[in-house]
Amino acid sequence: MKVFTSTDPLGVEIGGALKNVIAIATGICDGMQLGYNPRAALITRGLVEITRIGTAQGARPETFSGLSGMGDLVLTCTGDLSRNRNVGIQLGQGQKLSDITKNMKMVAEGILTVKSAFALKNKFNIQAAIIEETYRVIYEDKPPQNALKDLMSVEIDTEFSGVRGLE
């Protein structure tokens, strides 16, 4: 094992928390059997949303490109042992969150974290459609198919618009 250090604990903490939200969204995508290209796009755009929220709070943008950002995000979004991804898969297959959590033996942190992510997105007026739609699926019982449709209709500017230090 090799250990890397960071001088940006805020960025490490934000990335470590918000990747769970993106993992739920990725799981929904996988549960809907949308394929690998949409999964890759979702993870990549999710990283932009994480970076927007992190940099708005003072984290450094490069932290999210490292192991504690992109590295942790990719594993959590694609790993078969990811609790958050598994919650998303079941949501994408049409199951209700209450039924999913009732049968879980461990906590999927993203279920609660999405509330904070949604609040931060609103507080800083950040465009974070993946976080918003994941929140709506989990807490407003929005059907995943409708969330996907709305996600695809979001107008975008440039790839890194809204990311401090990368605009």
Beta strands, then each sheet from edge to edge (+ up, - down):
end
